[in-house]
Amino acid sequence: MKLITARFISAGIGALIFLAITMVPLILHLSGVWAGYPAWLAWVAPAIVVVIVGWEMILIPRQVRAIGYAERDEDLLIRGGILFHRVMVVPYGRMQYVDVTMGPLERMLGLSTIHLHTASPGTNALLNGLPAAEAARLREQLTARGEAKLAGL
């Protein structure tokens, strides 16, 4: 639920910036400074931004519900995506290090992001929106399992 809030805030800030940019021609047109600018274009650009942001706000809860992970005996399974489903399996023995980060918004909401780094850049995995305590537990768990699997080599 907190990840949904974080994504709403993030998308809202981006939307306000794009809306402000697309409103400049409309304001200039309505004030008469840029009277030659087509009125329909001055109204359509902000309207498109509002429609796109509305669509994004509708999709955010579904996107967050599609994110998941499972700790298995030999590997970590991470899934995500609505239209394009992605399932990534990261073997514990392939993990080089586990990184936990918190941005200002995440810190405010008590969330963390875990980055799983492997030798192959294609398998670097990302788990965002985890509660800080769960992220710390998972980091320790994954590190311990990774070291145990490497010790067997």
Rosetta blueprint (number, residue, H / E / L):
1 M L
2 K H
3 L H
4 I H
5 T H
6 A H
7 R H
8 F H
9 I H
10 S H
11 A H
12 G H
13 I H
14 G H
15 A H
16 L H
17 I H
18 F H
19 L H
20 A H
21 I H
22 T H
23 M H
24 V H
25 P H
26 L H
27 I H
28 L H
29 H H
30 L H
31 S L
32 G L
33 V L
34 W L
35 A L
36 G L
37 Y L
38 P L
39 A H
40 W H
41 L H
42 A H
43 W H
44 V H
45 A H
46 P H
47 A H
48 I H
49 V H
50 V H
51 V H
52 I H
53 V H
54 G H
55 W H
56 E H
57 M H
58 I H
59 L H
60 I H
61 P H
62 R H
63 Q H
64 V H
65 R H
66 A L
67 I L
68 G E
69 Y E
70 A E
71 E E
72 R L
73 D L
74 E L
75 D E
76 L E
77 L E
78 I E
79 R E
80 G E
81 G L
82 I L
83 L L
84 F L
85 H L
86 R E
87 V E
88 M E
89 V E
90 V E
91 P E
92 Y H
93 G H
94 R H
95 M E
96 Q E
97 Y E
98 V E
99 D E
100 V E
101 T E
102 M L
103 G L
104 P H
105 L H
106 E H
107 R H
108 M H
109 L H
110 G L
111 L E
112 S E
113 T E
114 I E
115 H E
116 L E
117 H E
118 T E
119 A L
120 S L
121 P H
122 G H
123 T H
124 N L
125 A E
126 L E
127 L E
128 N E
129 G E
130 L E
131 P E
132 A H
133 A H
134 E H
135 A H
136 A H
137 R H
138 L H
139 R H
140 E H
141 Q H
142 L H
143 T H
144 A H
145 R H
146 G H
147 E H
148 A H
149 K H
150 L H
151 A H
152 G L
153 L L
